Amino acid sequence: MRWACLLLPQLAMDVVLRQHPDPDRPLVLVEGPHARRRLHSVNAAARALGLRPGLSLVAAQAIADGVQTAEFDPQAAERARQLLAAWAYRYSSQVSADFAHALVLEIAGSRRLFGAWPQLRQRLNAELAELGFRHRMAAAPNPFAARALTNVGDGLFFDDDLLLPALAKLPIERSGLDPATVQALQRMGLRKLGAVFALPRAPLARRFGPDLLLRLDALRGAAEPPLSFYQPPDAFDARIELGHEAESSQALLFPLRRLTADLAAYLSGRDGGVARFKLLLEHERHSHREQHPPSEIAVGLLAPEREAAMLFELARGRLQHAQLPAPVVALRLLAEELPPFVPAARDLFDPRPQQALPWAQLRERLRARLGDERVHGLAAHADHRPERAWQAVLGDAPAARGKATPLAQPPLRPGWLLAEPEPLRDTVARILAGPERIESGWWDQDEVRRDYYLVETARGQRAWAYRDAGGDGALTVHGWFA
């Protein structure tokens, strides 16, 4: 399993319920023109009264009088999906929102950090439930199969050897194909996806075009249509309309808790917390001549913070000490000074202390981010040329060291050898050691003749640099000492 899909079947309703002080009361979302209003979605309490999506608002009011209504807002639902994409970014750098009402994320590397799929799924379920989003989840070797599996159940997962039999049993209407294609296939007497797989490709292409073949191949993993991956923005901006006028800060605590929880979820995909954000309290116009601009409350922290409870407590303290010039109709949280996705670039010889990670944890983090083939052990190789003195060994460093023959008195070598030597641009303050002459490689037509020096630059950096043997030209840096 390499991909997981999170299907959000009630996203629009969840957006409203997360901001509602009493989510257990019957509530419906309505859409359409004023003369023909109909129900877009209903919550569990409204469904228990006999209301269903698609019912006209007039009929719904006749069935259950007094049911609360709210406007269906597709933009709000999409903003919530983008928030969840930012939250999912903590588990994978490849998160895509290309599928409607769903998110897909690559989890092959995440399992090394967060455990096998059952543990990872349990963690995702718990965090989504805390955020207040109902969902279904499935995992498969490719994102298209994972998305199709969420149509038939929650918690399904299949590896490569079991995927094709599982897809063959999938009803065509649950496969994710477009409705017109599904209807045409059903008129041909086909009910399961396996029957479609068994059809000759040429007649399918003539009847439905190449797009159907591409989608069928994508489900089986034979093709990989490109996906666009989510890139979190550089600012967090969320707003909640209250639906009433709040005249005290106490009435703003519920939306404030939701906004700070969303900020914490957004920050979970970044490498740190936020040190400063602001609350904007929007006021309604009281007269034709008076217009109150939004009240701004700056929240500054002594240290960056990313925990939802701490962000809420700090923001609540600032809010309760603020004076409200007018009733508040909406609350907005804006954070523009966000931490970067990766630690800021620093000089190799940065004197500031860095937190050391255990090697096992650092190794697994690197493998999860870069892939298994890019993180390997090193072993000494019997070659005097520095660029060939080491060889990559699959496995951990202890195993690699066991294959190498230790030198009786190893020469001084830098910890950071450059992939390609480059000219030394800094001024040489002094030469600490050298020259050490290396003449080797005549047998494979890659001969080197160099004089190596350990030098200290004017900025205090120690470099391992060389020039042609016997020459006095400019130095070329081959490595740096920490």
C-alpha angles and dihedrals in degrees: 000000000000104000136049127196126207111201114199104196096167100035098132092050092044090055090058096041092052089060096040118100092212109035093169094069118097109272133173133187114223132199141169134067119325094255094049107036116168138179115267097182139347134207125236094267092053092046089054088059091057100263119141136182112269094034115128116252091237091055091045092053090049091052097044118013119204098029113153117245133202132181118258107242114191091183091058090050091052091049089053090051090052089050089054090048089056089049092049089051088079089066100041139010089216108070119152131192094187092114116078116250091001148078127216124199135183109244106173092099094036092063090066090058102034103029135252121330096272091055093043092048092050090052093048091048093051095049094045090050090051090051090051102244123134113216150156123227137201137166131211141153092268134030096241093056091045090053092049093049092057088064092068106036151339124264097017117151132171135179125217096277094052101036100085095050089048093049091047089062093049115113111243093236089057096048097088096247116142115274095246091055092046092052092049093049092049090052087056088059097256118140107160130054091234090066090055091050089054095055119101111265098224096060090044091053092049093048101040106014130242094295092076092051090049091051093048090049090048091054090053094043094246091118133032112209108198119261127203111232126220119256112192114230123245094248137047115223121170131162135190124196110214099208089222139047114272113205099180136045090240090069090055096058096088096055090040091057090051093048094049090047089053090048090052090050090050092050093051090083094054133077098250147357135282121265099189138024137148139227120222117202111201119208131200124238111263098192140003091264102039123074120170113210116222115284112237123212115186116210114199123182129205090224133015112274133192105169114110095220093051093045090052094049093049093047092046091054091054093043095051092054093050123098116231110220091193140359114293121235100174138021123211130187118202124185115177102158098073128164117256123256091246130024112280115267111266135184114268089243097048105159093208113106115253126207109252119225124207110261094240092054093045091048094052091046090053092047092050092051101037105026133253094275093059098053114064143141127266130230130185115256124205098246127110093212105099095219089056100038092095133051131196116249123192109236135037127327096252091059091047092050089053090062095051126085108229117231119238092231111006115208121245109275132174122251091226115051113185118237088227123019114242135192117276104244099178125084115262109237095185143339111245099183140359170336097234108177119216118189114170146122101067091132097062100038092253100102121171127193110183142152111218125205135187103224135178117218127218088260092056097256120139116223135184103222137167144193132194113294111274092003132116101211130125119306123250120210115232099169148349132236117223 
